Amino acid sequence: MTWAIWATGLILTLATWGTVYRVWKGPALLDRVLASDVLLSILTAALCVLMIYTDSQFFLILLVALAMIGFVGSVTVARFADNSKADERTPVSRLHEGRSRKKGSKYAPGELAEDTDKEGQESAHPVRASKDLGE
């Protein structure tokens, strides 16, 4: 079994060097984030091999913590990457009530143009056309 541990260690070491190279070189931010997630998985695998070799469960809580950190980090980055390319379909945020209107504006403070554009139309969304200001 010792040769299997050494072979696994060699494979994990080669994978670690390849992953560190990808973190260092890039070229994009998502490549670096994905490589750091893979590096976390390699560390988890190395701890599993260490637990098998020493025949103990000492690192089990650390393994669960690393898995949770990896999952939350991946989901957070995926959500950030998804929202980073916002387009014109992104809803316009409401104006602050205290802001004054620009000269010549026909909309009251807190009212959006899209609230009045669809008034009276059958395809108007009932929440957007109601002008309830989120109350």
ABEGO torsion letter per residue (X at the ends): XAAAAAAAAAAAAAAAAAAAAAAAAOABAAAAAAAAAAAAAAAAAAAAAAAAAAGBAAAAAAAAAAAAAAAAAAAAAAAAAAAABBBAABBBBBBBAABBBBBGBABBBGBBAAAAAABGBAABBAAAAAGAGGX
